[in-house]
Amino acid sequence: MTAPARLGLLLCLAVSAAACGGGQPAPPPAPAPPATAVVVLPDTAPESAPALAEVADAAVEAGEPPAAAMEVGDATVPELVAVPPGLEASAPTVWGVRVPPGAGPRNAVVVVNVDAMRAMPAFAPLSAVAGRLPPWNELSAPALGLGWVLVAGPSLVRTERDVVLLRVAADDATIDRWLDALGAKAPSRAAVPMPTTPDVHAVSVHVDGATRVAMRAGHHVVAFVPPGAAAEASRALLASPPPEHVASPALLGVRLLEPHRVIPKLAPDGVTELRLAVAPTRADGADVVLEEDAPTAARARKPRDDLIATIDAQNTMAVRLVLAGILDHVEATTNGRTVTVRLHATPDQVRNVINLLGVMTGGAGGP
């Protein structure tokens, strides 16, 4: 699987139209469902986008209320109305986790809250799906009791300078045996300097096409770092151990700087930062929030229009049928220079997305 495909799967739950909508075979013909109801809510500025007015009018004429007022299962209002604080580039930590030195520019950050997935039966299969994605399939270790994963660095496509943190429940001996087994698989290469800090167990590994230092730093913390950053990162992790749980109920958080370089369909040129969060709701549903920052408030309209056009174009009959209409009701707003797109997924839609991800990664999908 190529690196861009891996990134597409990572974003698939939240933005399935752009990430995986075009790669699936069309199902048998069926009656066409109603048109996508993309609801454009008023901007903070008084003038609204005329290009989108017809879409909103059509939704109203079709009897579709705004997404924020729709009844979906037992939830009348989406619970996640903004990306939880702490994911933005200016935050000192990422949902309470301090990224150790060595990651280089933190253009990309991903947080996967495995504890939260495990606590929700509908989302539990996602941890298995993630475990089948490269490079995580190289690191599969159910015995570790993974709690959360954080990836930070210059890129999610070329990951050799990224830092990966794992919070696990396993004891030191179990972690050390797992690390030693990973190190034994690495091809013979030039010697890599290892940290000599007490209470650190480190080995040289080869993951995702690059040599890294994999280490246990203290207890219940595993880090994968570039070789030149191992000593400094180990000292930082011992001095300030990461928390047992991330400071957010969200299942997934993603931040990209200059995201158009990676996913131009979702972030046109000019968007400076993208943030995405997926959180569970009552009755095994999910809320998804995507935020994009434009350089100025005046330039925020185009990213909003482009996002809506992408969603509308990708929400074909096949996508609606396969994903149970997850993109049929989308809410788009602008607030200053920030564009926010929200959608709510029902339990059936969540199951369909997880099943699709399972099939795409070579597994059986969800329950």
C-alpha positions in Angstrom: 0.0 0.0 0.0 1.4 3.4 -1.0 1.9 6.1 1.6 -0.9 8.4 0.1 -3.3 5.4 0.1 -2.4 4.9 3.8 -3.2 8.5 4.6 -6.5 8.2 2.6 -7.5 5.3 4.8 -6.6 7.2 7.9 -9.0 10.0 6.9 -11.6 7.7 5.4 -13.9 7.6 8.5 -14.2 11.4 8.6 -14.1 12.4 4.9 -14.9 9.2 3.1 -15.9 10.9 -0.2 -12.5 12.3 -1.0 -10.4 9.6 0.6 -12.1 6.4 -0.7 -15.3 7.3 -2.6 -13.9 6.8 -6.1 -12.1 3.5 -5.6 -15.0 1.0 -5.0 -16.9 -1.0 -7.6 -20.5 0.3 -8.1 -23.2 -1.8 -6.4 -26.2 -3.1 -8.4 -28.5 -0.3 -9.8 -31.0 1.1 -7.3 -33.5 4.0 -7.3 -31.6 7.3 -6.9 -31.7 8.7 -3.4 -32.6 12.4 -2.8 -30.0 15.1 -3.6 -27.3 15.8 -1.1 -28.4 18.2 1.6 -25.4 20.5 2.1 -26.6 23.2 4.5 -24.7 26.4 4.4 -25.3 28.3 7.6 -24.9 32.1 7.9 -21.3 33.5 8.0 -20.2 36.0 10.6 -20.1 38.4 7.7 -23.6 39.4 6.5 -23.1 38.4 2.8 -23.6 34.7 2.0 -22.1 32.8 -0.9 -24.5 33.0 -3.8 -23.0 29.9 -5.5 -24.3 27.8 -2.6 -27.7 29.4 -2.1 -29.3 27.2 -4.7 -28.0 24.1 -2.9 -29.4 25.2 0.5 -32.7 26.2 -1.1 -33.1 22.9 -2.7 -32.5 21.2 0.6 -35.2 23.2 2.2 -37.7 22.7 -0.6 -37.0 18.9 -0.3 -38.1 19.1 3.3 -34.6 18.6 4.7 -34.1 20.6 7.9 -30.6 22.0 8.8 -28.2 19.3 10.1 -28.0 21.0 13.5 -31.7 20.5 14.0 -32.1 17.0 12.5 -33.2 14.1 14.7 -30.9 11.2 14.3 -31.6 8.2 16.5 -31.9 9.5 20.1 -29.6 12.5 19.5 -31.2 15.8 18.3 -28.0 17.9 18.2 -24.5 16.8 17.2 -22.4 16.7 20.4 -19.1 17.7 18.7 -19.5 21.2 17.4 -15.7 22.1 17.2 -12.4 20.3 17.2 -11.5 19.9 20.9 -8.8 22.4 22.0 -5.2 21.2 22.0 -5.0 20.0 18.4 -4.1 23.4 16.9 -0.5 24.1 16.0 -0.2 26.8 18.6 -1.1 24.5 21.5 1.8 23.5 23.9 0.6 19.9 24.0 -1.5 17.7 21.8 -4.5 16.8 23.9 -2.3 16.8 26.9 0.6 14.9 25.4 3.9 16.8 25.0 5.7 15.8 21.8 9.3 14.9 22.6 12.2 16.6 20.7 13.3 15.1 17.4 10.2 15.2 15.3 11.5 18.2 13.2 8.8 20.6 12.0 5.4 19.4 13.3 3.6 19.8 10.1 1.5 16.7 10.7 0.0 15.3 13.9 -2.3 12.3 14.4 -3.7 11.1 17.6 -5.6 7.7 17.8 -7.4 7.2 21.0 -7.5 3.4 21.2 -8.9 3.4 24.8 -12.0 5.4 23.5 -12.5 3.0 20.6 -12.2 0.0 22.9 -14.8 1.4 25.3 -17.4 1.8 22.4 -18.5 -1.6 21.0 -19.3 -0.1 17.6 -15.8 1.4 17.2 -13.8 -1.5 18.7 -13.1 -3.0 15.3 -11.3 0.2 14.2 -8.3 -0.7 16.3 -7.9 -3.9 14.4 -8.3 -2.1 11.1 -5.6 0.4 12.1 -3.3 -2.5 13.0 -3.5 -3.8 9.4 -2.3 -0.5 7.9 1.4 -0.1 7.1 3.6 0.5 9.0 1.4 -0.5 12.0 1.1 -4.1 10.7 4.9 -4.3 11.3 4.4 -3.3 14.9 1.3 -5.4 15.8 1.4 -6.4 19.4 -1.9 -7.1 21.1 -0.2 -8.1 24.3 1.0 -4.6 24.9 -2.5 -3.2 25.7 -2.3 -0.1 23.5 -4.0 2.9 25.0 -3.3 5.7 22.5 -0.9 6.5 19.6 0.5 9.9 18.7 2.4 10.5 15.4 4.1 13.9 14.9 6.6 15.2 12.4 7.1 16.9 9.0 5.0 14.4 7.0 2.6 11.5 7.2 3.8 10.3 3.8 7.6 10.4 4.3 7.8 9.4 7.9 11.5 9.0 8.5 11.7 12.2 10.6 8.5 11.5 12.5 8.2 10.6 16.2 5.7 8.0 17.2 4.6 7.6 20.9 2.6 4.7 22.2 1.1 4.5 25.7 0.7 0.8 26.7 -0.5 -1.2 29.7 2.2 -3.9 29.5 4.9 -4.2 32.1 8.6 -3.4 31.3 9.6 -7.0 30.7 6.9 -7.5 28.1 7.7 -4.3 26.3 11.4 -5.0 26.3 10.9 -8.5 24.8 8.7 -7.0 22.1 11.3 -4.4 21.3 14.1 -7.0 21.2 12.0 -9.0 18.7 11.5 -6.0 16.5 15.2 -5.2 16.6 16.1 -8.8 15.6 14.1 -8.4 12.4 16.0 -5.3 11.3 18.5 -5.8 8.5 22.2 -5.5 9.4 23.2 -1.8 9.0 25.7 0.6 10.5 25.7 0.9 14.2 23.1 3.4 15.6 23.9 5.4 18.7 21.6 4.3 21.6 20.6 6.4 24.6 22.4 5.3 27.8 19.9 6.9 30.2 18.9 4.6 33.1 15.4 3.1 32.8 15.5 3.2 29.0 15.6 0.1 26.9 16.4 0.9 23.2 17.0 -1.0 20.0 17.5 -0.2 16.4 14.6 -1.1 14.1 13.7 -0.6 10.4 10.1 0.5 10.1 8.3 2.1 7.1 11.5 2.1 5.0 13.7 4.0 7.6 16.0 3.2 10.4 14.7 4.4 13.8 15.4 3.9 17.5 12.6 2.2 19.3 12.7 2.5 23.1 10.8 2.1 26.3 11.3 5.3 28.3 10.3 4.7 31.9 7.1 2.7 32.3 4.3 2.1 29.8 5.7 4.5 27.2 7.2 3.4 23.9 8.7 5.8 21.4 10.0 5.5 17.8 12.3 8.4 17.0 15.0 9.3 14.4 18.4 7.9 15.4 19.9 11.4 16.1 17.1 12.3 18.4 17.0 9.3 20.7 19.1 10.6 23.6 17.3 13.9 23.9 13.9 12.3 23.4 14.5 9.7 26.1 15.5 12.4 28.6 12.4 14.5 27.8 10.1 11.5 28.2 11.6 10.5 31.6 11.4 14.1 32.8 7.8 14.6 31.7 6.1 11.2 31.2 3.1 11.3 28.9 -0.3 10.9 30.5 -2.2 7.6 30.8 -5.1 9.0 28.7 -5.3 11.8 26.2 -7.3 14.9 27.3 -10.1 14.4 24.8 -13.0 11.9 24.4 -12.4 12.0 20.6 -11.5 8.8 18.8 -9.2 10.5 16.3 -7.5 13.8 15.8 -5.5 15.0 12.8 -3.7 18.3 12.2 -1.9 19.2 8.9 -0.1 22.4 8.1 -0.2 23.4 4.4 -2.6 20.4 3.9 -3.0 21.1 0.2 0.4 19.4 -0.4 -1.1 16.1 0.9 -4.8 16.2 0.2 -5.6 18.9 -2.3 -9.2 17.8 -2.8 -10.0 18.6 0.8 -7.7 21.6 1.3 -7.1 24.0 -1.6 -4.0 26.0 -2.0 -4.1 28.9 0.6 -5.4 26.8 3.5 -2.7 27.2 6.2 -4.0 24.5 8.7 -6.4 21.6 8.7 -7.8 20.0 11.9 -10.1 17.0 12.1 -11.7 15.2 15.0 -14.0 12.2 15.2 -16.0 11.6 18.4 -18.5 9.0 19.5 -22.1 10.0 20.3 -24.9 8.3 22.1 -26.2 5.0 20.6 -22.9 4.3 18.8 -23.0 7.2 16.3 -20.2 9.6 15.5 -19.7 13.3 15.0 -17.1 14.5 12.6 -15.7 18.1 12.5 -13.2 19.3 9.9 -11.8 22.8 10.3 -9.6 24.7 7.9 -7.9 28.1 8.5 -7.5 30.5 5.6 -5.0 33.3 5.7 -7.7 35.9 6.2 -11.5 36.0 6.8 -12.0 37.4 3.3 -10.3 34.3 1.8 -12.3 31.8 3.8 -15.2 31.5 1.4 -13.3 29.7 -1.4 -12.1 26.8 0.9 -15.7 26.4 2.1 -17.1 26.4 -1.4 -14.4 24.0 -2.6 -15.1 21.6 0.3 -18.8 21.5 -0.4 -18.2 21.1 -4.1 -15.9 18.1 -3.4 -18.4 16.5 -1.0 -21.3 17.0 -3.5 -19.3 15.7 -6.5 -18.0 12.6 -4.6 -21.4 11.7 -3.0 -22.5 9.5 -5.9 -25.2 6.9 -5.8 -22.6 4.2 -5.1 -21.1 6.1 -2.2 -24.6 6.8 -0.8 -25.4 3.1 -1.0 -22.1 1.8 0.3 -21.9 4.3 3.2 -25.6 4.5 3.9 -25.9 8.2 3.0 -23.3 9.4 5.5 -22.6 12.5 3.3 -26.2 13.4 2.6 -26.5 16.0 5.5 -23.4 18.2 5.9 -23.2 21.5 7.7 -20.8 24.2 6.5 -20.0 27.5 8.3 -17.3 30.2 8.3 -16.3 32.0 11.4 -13.6 34.6 10.7 -10.9 32.9 8.7 -11.9 29.4 9.9 -14.1 27.1 7.8 -16.0 24.4 9.7 -17.7 21.3 8.2 -19.7 19.0 10.4 -21.5 15.8 9.9 -23.2 13.3 12.1 -23.0 9.5 11.4 -25.8 7.2 12.6 -24.9 3.8 14.0 -25.7 2.1 10.7 -23.4 4.6 8.8 -20.6 4.0 11.3 -20.9 0.2 10.8 -20.9 0.6 7.0 -17.7 2.8 7.1 -15.9 0.4 9.4 -16.9 -2.6 7.3 -15.6 -0.8 4.2 -12.3 0.0 5.9 -12.0 -3.6 7.0 -12.5 -4.8 3.4 -10.0 -2.3 2.0 -7.3 -3.4 4.5 -7.8 -7.1 3.9 -9.9 -8.0 6.9 -13.5 -8.8 7.6 -14.6 -5.3 8.8 -16.8 -4.7 11.7 -19.5 -6.7 13.4 
